Amino acid sequence: MEIFTYPAIYDTAFQFRSAEDTVDFIEECVRMYTHIPVRSILDVACGTGHYTLEFARRGYRIQGVDMNDDICQYARQKATDESLDVDILCADMVDFSLPRPCDLAVNFFDSLTYLTDRRQVSRHFLAVADALVSGGLYVLEIGVIDDFENHNLEEVWTERRRDFAVTATYFRDGAIDPECGTFIERCAFRSTCREHHSYLVLKQKKLALYFYEFAELIDHVGCFTPLVYFDDFASEAFLPEDAR
């Protein structure tokens, strides 16, 4: 793989998130909150396959959906390199269909809030519901703005793979657009490999949702029944009702 491509840079920058621990938590949720056997999984906005491949390693029939063709190609190549059976569909997460429904759907990295129109969010929920069997579970990671104590947030970290290093600088602009209810996030990636360097900056809009607005959206669409909320990928991070 070419290392100075966006997928390789992104994949390296976010490798610190433990796919093993997260999938352990997902399997615990399956045991606790669904009564159907889970054999097939849909990874929505799967990106470079960070979690997708971990499900495949554990023997699940896994399908990923992402709208970026380069990202999809990268995820497919990663799966091929490990001789894993993974199906990656290049499609928009508000408008996709699967050849057959899955038992479980997951969505990580706060991908839902890249849909900056609430109507898109509603369409997304309907698309996922159509992709699940009756009784299927949807586990969604979402960032709400209730706890934006410091709206202008900056974080810096470095990740390495052999001679390849990526230093990422994440900045969240706390100013929320009052008309469309969005805010801006930027992520800069400085990559080095021996004497070679590259610099990449991403600027994206995200949907600013309070928890109650998120709950109202789910209720309005009507295709899912909320079961439980967690503050992290750990069973002890259960979020009681008075903390929502």
C-alpha positions as CSV (number, residue, x, y, z in Angstrom):
1,M,0.0,0.0,0.0
2,E,1.1,3.6,-0.6
3,I,1.7,5.1,2.8
4,F,1.2,8.8,1.9
5,T,-2.4,8.3,0.9
6,Y,-5.3,9.7,3.0
7,P,-6.5,6.2,3.9
8,A,-3.1,5.0,5.2
9,I,-2.6,8.2,7.1
10,Y,-6.0,8.1,8.7
11,D,-5.7,4.4,9.5
12,T,-2.4,5.0,11.3
13,A,-3.5,8.1,13.2
14,F,-6.5,6.3,14.7
15,Q,-5.0,2.9,15.3
16,F,-4.8,3.7,19.1
17,R,-8.5,2.8,19.4
18,S,-8.6,-0.8,20.5
19,A,-10.7,-2.8,18.1
20,E,-10.4,-5.9,20.3
21,D,-11.8,-4.2,23.4
22,T,-14.6,-2.5,21.5
23,V,-15.7,-5.7,19.8
24,D,-15.6,-7.4,23.2
25,F,-18.0,-4.8,24.4
26,I,-20.3,-5.2,21.3
27,E,-20.4,-9.0,21.9
28,E,-21.4,-8.3,25.5
29,C,-24.2,-6.0,24.3
30,V,-25.4,-8.8,22.0
31,R,-25.6,-11.2,24.8
32,M,-27.5,-8.8,27.0
33,Y,-29.8,-7.0,24.6
34,T,-30.8,-9.2,21.7
35,H,-32.5,-12.6,21.7
36,I,-31.5,-13.7,18.2
37,P,-28.2,-15.4,17.2
38,V,-25.8,-12.9,15.7
39,R,-23.9,-14.2,12.7
40,S,-24.0,-11.3,10.2
41,I,-22.9,-7.7,10.9
42,L,-23.1,-4.4,9.1
43,D,-20.4,-1.9,9.8
44,V,-21.8,1.5,8.8
45,A,-19.3,4.2,7.7
46,C,-16.7,1.5,8.1
47,G,-13.8,3.6,7.0
48,T,-10.5,1.7,6.7
49,G,-12.0,-1.4,8.3
50,H,-10.4,-0.9,11.7
51,Y,-13.4,-2.6,13.4
52,T,-14.7,-4.4,10.3
53,L,-11.7,-6.7,10.2
54,E,-11.8,-7.5,13.9
55,F,-15.4,-8.8,13.4
56,A,-14.1,-10.9,10.5
57,R,-11.3,-12.3,12.5
58,R,-13.9,-13.6,15.0
59,G,-15.8,-15.5,12.3
60,Y,-18.7,-13.1,11.7
61,R,-20.1,-12.6,8.2
62,I,-19.3,-8.9,7.9
63,Q,-20.2,-6.2,5.5
64,G,-18.9,-2.6,5.6
65,V,-20.5,0.5,4.0
66,D,-18.6,3.7,3.3
67,M,-19.0,6.4,0.7
68,N,-15.3,7.1,0.0
69,D,-14.1,4.8,-2.8
70,D,-10.4,5.2,-1.8
71,I,-11.2,4.2,1.7
72,C,-13.2,1.2,0.5
73,Q,-10.3,0.1,-1.7
74,Y,-7.9,0.4,1.2
75,A,-10.2,-1.6,3.6
76,R,-10.6,-4.4,0.9
77,Q,-6.8,-4.6,0.5
78,K,-6.3,-4.9,4.3
79,A,-8.8,-7.7,4.4
80,T,-7.1,-9.4,1.4
81,D,-3.7,-9.1,3.2
82,E,-5.1,-11.0,6.1
83,S,-7.0,-13.5,4.0
84,L,-10.3,-12.3,5.6
85,D,-13.7,-12.6,3.9
86,V,-15.0,-9.1,4.1
87,D,-17.6,-7.4,1.8
88,I,-17.1,-3.6,1.4
89,L,-19.9,-1.6,-0.3
90,C,-19.2,1.9,-1.5
91,A,-22.4,3.7,-0.8
92,D,-23.9,6.6,1.2
93,M,-25.1,5.7,4.6
94,V,-28.4,7.5,4.1
95,D,-29.2,5.5,0.9
96,F,-28.0,2.0,0.6
97,S,-29.4,-1.5,0.5
98,L,-28.0,-5.0,1.2
99,P,-28.7,-8.2,-0.7
100,R,-29.8,-9.8,2.6
101,P,-30.4,-8.3,6.0
102,C,-27.9,-8.5,8.9
103,D,-28.4,-9.5,12.6
104,L,-26.4,-6.5,14.0
105,A,-25.4,-3.1,12.8
106,V,-22.6,-0.9,14.3
107,N,-21.5,2.6,13.7
108,F,-18.3,4.0,15.2
109,F,-16.2,7.2,15.3
110,D,-19.2,9.5,15.7
111,S,-19.9,9.1,12.0
112,L,-23.6,9.9,12.2
113,T,-23.0,13.6,12.9
114,Y,-21.2,14.0,9.6
115,L,-24.8,14.0,8.3
116,T,-25.5,17.7,8.8
117,D,-29.2,17.7,7.9
118,R,-31.6,16.1,10.4
119,R,-33.6,14.7,7.5
120,Q,-30.5,12.8,6.4
121,V,-30.2,11.3,9.9
122,S,-33.8,10.2,9.7
123,R,-33.2,8.6,6.3
124,H,-30.1,6.9,7.7
125,F,-32.1,5.3,10.5
126,L,-34.6,4.0,8.0
127,A,-31.9,2.5,5.8
128,V,-30.3,0.7,8.7
129,A,-33.6,-0.6,9.9
130,D,-34.3,-2.0,6.4
131,A,-30.8,-3.7,6.5
132,L,-31.6,-5.5,9.8
133,V,-33.6,-8.6,10.5
134,S,-36.5,-8.4,12.9
135,G,-35.1,-8.1,16.4
136,G,-31.8,-6.9,15.1
137,L,-29.6,-4.6,17.2
138,Y,-28.0,-1.3,16.2
139,V,-25.0,-0.1,18.3
140,L,-24.2,3.5,17.6
141,E,-21.3,5.7,18.8
142,I,-22.4,9.4,18.8
143,G,-21.0,12.5,20.3
144,V,-23.6,14.9,21.7
145,I,-22.8,18.5,22.7
146,D,-24.2,18.5,26.2
147,D,-20.7,18.2,27.7
148,F,-19.0,20.7,25.5
149,E,-17.4,22.3,28.5
150,N,-14.7,23.9,26.4
151,H,-16.1,24.2,22.9
152,N,-12.7,25.2,21.4
153,L,-10.9,21.9,21.9
154,E,-7.5,20.9,20.7
155,E,-5.8,17.5,20.9
156,V,-2.4,16.3,19.6
157,W,-1.1,12.8,19.4
158,T,1.4,10.7,17.4
159,E,1.0,7.1,16.1
160,R,3.7,5.0,14.4
161,R,3.9,1.9,12.2
162,R,7.6,0.9,11.7
163,D,9.2,3.8,9.9
164,F,5.9,5.6,9.3
165,A,4.8,8.2,11.9
166,V,1.7,10.4,11.9
167,T,1.2,13.3,14.2
168,A,-2.5,14.4,14.3
169,T,-3.8,17.7,15.6
170,Y,-7.6,17.8,16.1
171,F,-9.4,21.1,16.7
172,R,-13.0,21.6,17.3
173,D,-14.4,25.0,16.7
174,G,-17.1,25.5,19.4
175,A,-19.0,28.2,17.5
176,I,-22.3,26.5,16.5
177,D,-24.0,27.9,13.5
178,P,-27.5,29.0,14.8
179,E,-29.2,28.5,11.4
180,C,-28.1,25.0,10.5
181,G,-27.0,23.7,13.9
182,T,-23.5,22.7,12.9
183,F,-20.0,23.3,14.0
184,I,-16.6,22.9,12.3
185,E,-13.9,20.4,13.1
186,R,-10.4,20.3,11.7
187,C,-7.8,17.6,11.7
188,A,-4.2,18.1,10.5
189,F,-2.0,15.1,9.8
190,R,1.8,15.5,9.5
191,S,3.3,12.2,8.2
192,T,6.9,11.2,8.0
193,C,8.7,8.2,6.7
194,R,12.5,8.4,6.8
195,E,13.4,11.5,4.9
196,H,9.9,11.9,3.3
197,H,7.1,14.1,4.6
198,S,3.5,15.1,3.9
199,Y,0.9,17.4,5.4
200,L,-2.8,17.0,5.1
201,V,-5.6,19.1,6.6
202,L,-9.3,18.1,6.8
203,K,-12.0,20.6,7.5
204,Q,-15.5,19.2,8.0
205,K,-19.0,20.3,9.2
206,K,-20.6,18.2,11.9
207,L,-24.2,18.2,13.3
208,A,-24.5,19.7,16.7
209,L,-27.0,17.5,18.6
210,Y,-28.0,17.7,22.3
211,F,-28.9,14.4,23.8
212,Y,-32.6,15.2,23.9
213,E,-32.6,16.1,20.2
214,F,-31.0,12.8,19.4
215,A,-33.6,11.0,21.4
216,E,-36.4,13.0,19.7
217,L,-35.0,12.0,16.2
218,I,-35.1,8.3,17.1
219,D,-38.6,8.7,18.4
220,H,-39.8,10.6,15.4
221,V,-38.5,8.1,12.9
222,G,-40.0,5.3,14.9
223,C,-38.1,2.3,13.5
224,F,-35.9,1.8,16.6
225,T,-36.6,1.4,20.3
226,P,-33.7,2.8,22.5
227,L,-32.6,0.1,25.0
228,V,-29.6,1.5,26.9
229,Y,-27.0,4.3,26.8
230,F,-23.3,4.1,27.7
231,D,-20.7,6.8,28.1
232,D,-17.9,4.5,26.8
233,F,-17.3,1.1,25.4
234,A,-17.4,-0.6,28.7
235,S,-20.3,-2.2,30.7
236,E,-19.4,-0.1,33.8
237,A,-19.9,3.1,31.7
238,F,-23.7,2.6,31.8
239,L,-25.3,6.1,31.6
240,P,-28.2,6.5,34.1
241,E,-31.3,8.4,33.0
242,D,-30.5,11.4,35.2
243,A,-27.1,11.8,33.4
244,R,-28.5,12.0,29.9
